[in-house]
Amino acid sequence: MQLYRVDHLHLICTDIEESRDWYCNVFGGKVTFEAEFKGRKVYYVEINGFTIIMVAEMLDGEPLPATIQTKEGLDHFGFAVEDMDAAAEELKGKGVKFVVEPLQVRPGLKIAYIEAPDKVRIELSERT
C-alpha cells in the first residue's frame, strides 16, 4: 500500500499579500516559492515543514481552471505520494473517483485530484 502523508493546504485569497503576511507573522511562516500562475500571484508559505499554497482570488465571471473548484476559501488538501502511477492504480482499484487524472504540471511535479465524500477534493502530489 502507498504511504500517504499530508502535503499542503491550498487557499484562494481575496488579499493574497495580507494572507501571506498573516501566516508569516502569526505562525513564523517563510515564503519558499513565489510566482504567477495564469496571471495570478502564487505564494508557498512553509510553517514548520507544512506548506500553505496561496493563490490570488478568481474574478467574477472568470472561468475556473480545471484544477480549481472554488473562488475563495479552502479548495483542497493534498497527500504526497512516492509513486503516482502506483497510487492511481491502487485508488482506482478501490473505486475512487479521479476528478483530474495524473498529469505532469512542471518538471519534478506530477499531480492528480480525487473526490472524497461530500465532494471534498484531495490532490495527490509526486515530487521528484
N, C-alpha and C positions, 0 to 999 in steps of 0.2 A: 504494500500500500504506500502511496506517495505520502511524504511528510508535508503537512500544510501548516504554515505559520502566518500570523497577521503581518501584513507587509506595509499597508499605508491606509490613510483616510483621505478621501478626495472631497474637497469643498468647492462650491461655486459661490464666489463672494460678490457682494454688491459694492464693497470698497476694498479692493484687494490689498492696497498698501496698509490700510488700517488693520485689516485682519492679520497680515504678515507681522506688523509691528506688535500687535496684541499677543500673538503666540510667542514671539521672541521675547517680549518684555515680561509677560506673566509666567512663562514656563522656561525661560532661558533658551529658547529655540535659536537655531542658527540656520540662515539661508544657505542651502547646499547646491541649489540649481536655480537658474533664472533664465527665462526665455520667452518667446512668443509662440503660440500655437493657434494657427488660423486667425491671426490678428489679435489674439487675446494674450494678456500677460499671464505668465505662469511662474509660480514660486514653489520650490520644495523647501519646507522648513523641517529640520530634524530636531526632535526633542528626545534626548536620551536613547537614541537608536531607533526611534519610531518616526516615520515620515508622514507629514501632512502635506498633501499636494493641493495647492490653491490655484484656481483659475478664475479670471475675471468673469463677471456675470454675462449671461446671454441677453441680448437686447430683445425687446418685444417685437414679435413678428419675424424674428430671425430663426431659420431652421436650426434645430439642434443636430450636432454631429452624431453619427450612428453610435458612438461610444458614450454619449452623454444623454441622460434621461430627464433631467430636471433643470430648471432655470436658476434655482438657488437652493442653498442648504446641502444636506448630505446626498451625494449622488450614488456612492457605492463604497464598500470597503474591499480590501484586497488581501489575497493569500499569495505568498511566494511559493513557487514550486521549482524543483530542480530539473524536471523533465516535462515540458508542456505536452508533448505528444503522448507520453505515458499517462499523464494526468487526465487529458481529454479522453483517451480510450477508457480509462478506469471510470470516470464520471458518466460517460455516455452508457457504459455497461450497467450503470445504476439508474439509468433513465433520467439523468439530469439534463435539463434544457439549456442549450447554449444560445445566448442572445447574440453574441458576436463570436464566431469561430476563431480559433487561434490565428494570429497574424503577427508578422514582424513589423513593428512600428518604427524602429530605428535600430542601427547596429547595437547589439547587446541587449535588446529588449523585445521579447515576444509576449503578447497579451491575449487574453480571451475573457469573455464575460459569460457568467452563468446566472440563472434565475433561481432564487430560493423561494420558499413560501412567502406569500404576501407581496410578491413582486420585488423583493429585496434583491439587488444586484450585487454580485461578487465578482471582482476582477481577479484573474489568475495572472501572475507575472513571473516570467522566466528571465532572469538577468544573468548574462554571461560576461 
